[in-house]
Amino acid sequence: MKYKCIPGGVRAGNDLPVATPEDDRYGFTSLAENLSQSIFALDTDVSTVVGIEGAWGAGKTSLLNLLQLQLKKDKPDNTHIIPISPWLSASGTSSVESLLIPVAAILDKEQEKQYSWLRRLKRKIWSGRASAIATDVLRYAQQASGKIAPLAELASNWVPGFGIAGKIMKTVSTADLSASRQTTAALRADIEKRISDMDLNFVIVLDDLDRLEPEQAVDVLRMVRSVADFSRFRYIMCYDPIVLGHAVEVGLNIKDGQRYLQKIIQLSFSLPRPESFDLRNEFMAGSIQLFEKVNGSEPDYSLIEDIRSVTGTFGAMLNTPREVRLVLGSLAFRYPPLKDSVWFPDLCLLHLLRVTFPSMYDWTEHYLTEYATVASGNGQVTVKENHAIADELNNLMSSLPPASPLSLMELAKWLPGIEGINQQSLKLFVLERDAVRSQADSAKRLRSGFHWRFYFAFSPPKDVLPVAFFEELFDVAGKTDAPSELTSLLFNKMTGNGYTTRWWFDHILDRLTPAMLGQATSVQCRGLLLFLFKNGREVLRRYYARGEWLTVYSIQLRELADNLLRRLVIDNRSEALALLGNSLTNDGTLNWSVSYLRHLLWQNGLAGNRPANESDRVLYDQDLKMLCAKASACFECPENRDMLWREDDMSEIIYAWRDINSPERVAAWIQSETRDDGNFLDVLMRLRYDGISSASGRYKGLSMSNMETIFGKDYSVADRLNKIEAEGGFSEQIQQIQDALSHGMG
């Protein structure tokens, strides 16, 4: 579907009303044509007031602009159209002056037409006195406005735009009106008669009455109904009846301002609300036009479908053309600098809320702020806070009309962590699956933990590294001849970010999603994977040194390795397997690579009891069996087995060796290496694990059943430990092992 472009385009801050029929998109032109006919059909023997009523932003000024064009087109020659904006009048200028000064100038000009050519020439050369009718009108303006001042002062208060020539004002300003002896009532009657004799008609158009202060509003109504209610005068007034009625209540100190307006305005016309689909189509067309202007290309199918979905759900709350312009203007201001950091339909959604449902906009910002903290692991919300935020959302949803398309299920499509179909089943802060989070991050969605902040500010969250860093990271990772540069870059990020308890390194692991790695080359992914093989143990050591309690599973090194290896397998399977195979035979990479191979075995169900879905597996079973054979051969080398004694914690590699080769082969090696009591106790000390409990805090634990399994079913670890203890040696080590065993029993 091709959407009609908005005339003049979408511009920030553009809240201008429709000025020409070509700009009309709500059917106001036809309405103006019919109104014009009705107005000129009114009885000219009386003064008539026509009220065009509508809420702020409903398009009253747009209709009035088109109506004035039509009135000028339809008007007889003896009719004059005078537009007045009372709220633009200079301070101290009464509405009577704003109207009667231009009326006086028009009458003066009409009177001049009746002069002989010689008199007109003399008047032009010598700037003769104002005509009698113009003088009387200005005198009446003085008396009705309560001013006793020379006409020059009235002339100085004239508001430009009424088509009054400066020379005419100069002409009439020579009259001193303060000397008049005629009463106001008699003067008014005389003016009305002479206007009738001249066969002139006036249509006075007054806009934005609902912008006036109460005193000004009362002054205008007084003028229309009492001071200037001349026959042959027809008034067209635009206003919001609720706002203007309230101004009257304040200005006159009465109870029912709208009822008072009925006394002033004989004919009222309520501006019809635009069709809902018109407003939504207007927004849809404007948003697509803005996207094309900013990006220099048409949106693709998925983006158009998302804009259509947003418009259908959140655009249903648009009530007036002004709201459409406000949303589009806000988007025109915010989107250009953010176009590379946000998903445009999400931004449309947010600004529709901001204009049409501001309390929901505020709730959304609050919720996403808290959710980002929870999802990143930097904090949590209490049960009380969770309930308070949920209650607020339920109240907001309850305030919507029954026919509203916005529901909890619809909201959950756009915001993260929301589950439920009604108030009773609503759940907030539900953590999303990694695949969903990765997709949101890649698409720069509002639900993304890395991009949500851009939608509310012109900057990312303070605990997020810029895109430029990852461009540098990939560049350095691709330098195969300088791997130490990558090591330095990443180890330097193992520091606090100043805003949360997490390291920048944690943030890097979060950001290196499959989508992000899709921007890197195979060589760059290879460099990152080699960093993990070489430095995985050192990364864990640094976390331990910081006082972190974690296991090798506690940080996302293996998930990152999976993503990197999966990418390399797609690009070149044989080279990817060769890379991992070489890491299993290299002393510098063997330790972490063996641990990672065990992870792959568990992933495929070749070890352990928690196989992953086939779609989540990185390698085939035959690939892993080949790699196990290579790793087993490596462990048969005495030099590589001696490496185990250099590890303070050998549990991970021992368990990996058992799964890669066989429990019997590992048990045989351990038994052969622990014939000496000192070596036996040393192995037990190195097989302890780190634990934590509320009662004991951090501790070293050791499970006797696990030790019996590692040493072999026919080997009694407990008996030998008791024998060594009975012999009285190694008391300090024995005590530490017994303490660890006591925790292991718990």
Number of C-alpha atoms within 10 A of each C-alpha: 3 6 12 14 16 17 12 8 11 24 17 15 15 16 16 10 19 21 16 13 18 9 16 18 18 20 12 24 22 15 15 22 18 13 16 20 14 10 17 17 9 13 13 17 11 13 19 25 22 18 24 22 19 20 18 19 19 20 22 24 20 23 27 24 23 23 22 20 19 20 22 14 11 14 16 12 9 11 18 18 17 18 19 20 17 24 18 12 17 13 8 7 18 21 24 23 23 22 25 20 24 25 20 26 27 19 22 22 17 17 16 16 11 11 12 9 11 9 13 15 13 11 16 13 9 9 16 18 16 24 19 16 19 26 23 20 24 27 29 27 27 22 19 19 17 10 14 13 14 17 24 15 12 19 18 12 18 20 20 11 10 18 10 18 13 11 11 19 22 17 19 24 21 16 21 14 19 14 10 13 8 12 10 17 12 11 18 21 11 15 19 19 14 13 17 16 9 14 11 18 22 20 22 19 20 21 21 19 22 21 19 19 16 19 13 20 21 20 19 21 18 16 18 25 17 12 19 20 19 24 18 22 23 25 23 20 22 26 23 22 22 15 19 24 22 20 24 25 18 16 17 14 11 11 13 12 21 17 11 15 17 12 9 17 19 12 12 16 12 15 18 13 15 17 12 15 14 14 26 24 20 21 26 25 17 27 26 22 20 23 21 13 15 13 12 9 10 13 16 8 9 9 15 17 13 17 24 18 15 23 24 17 18 24 27 19 23 22 19 20 24 19 21 25 24 22 26 27 21 21 25 22 15 19 21 14 12 17 14 11 21 22 20 26 23 21 23 26 22 24 23 28 21 17 17 21 17 14 14 17 18 12 16 16 16 12 20 21 15 18 24 22 15 17 19 18 12 13 14 16 13 9 8 9 12 16 14 12 15 20 14 14 21 16 11 14 18 12 9 14 10 9 7 12 15 18 14 18 14 15 14 16 12 16 18 25 18 20 17 13 14 13 15 8 8 16 16 18 20 13 14 13 8 11 11 13 21 21 16 20 23 18 16 21 25 27 24 23 27 27 23 25 23 19 24 15 11 13 15 18 18 13 18 17 16 13 10 8 11 18 13 13 19 20 15 20 28 21 15 14 8 12 16 14 14 22 17 10 14 17 15 11 15 18 15 14 18 11 11 15 12 17 17 22 18 18 18 18 14 20 21 17 21 19 16 14 19 15 13 20 17 21 16 21 23 21 21 23 24 21 19 21 24 20 18 21 16 13 19 18 13 13 16 14 10 10 10 12 13 14 14 16 10 11 16 13 20 19 15 21 20 21 21 26 24 19 22 22 17 12 13 12 15 12 13 19 19 12 16 21 21 16 21 28 20 15 14 13 21 24 26 23 27 27 23 24 22 24 19 23 23 18 21 22 17 17 17 13 10 11 16 13 10 12 6 12 18 21 19 12 15 9 12 21 14 12 21 22 13 16 23 19 13 18 19 12 10 9 11 16 13 11 14 17 14 9 12 13 18 20 19 17 20 20 17 22 22 18 20 24 16 13 18 15 14 20 20 13 13 18 15 11 12 16 10 11 14 13 14 18 19 16 20 23 22 16 21 23 18 16 18 14 9 6 6 9 8 13 15 19 24 24 17 18 12 12 18 16 16 22 20 19 12 8 15 14 20 12 10 14 17 11 12 16 15 10 9 9 13 13 13 9 16 19 12 16 21 15 15 23 17 15 18 19 11 7
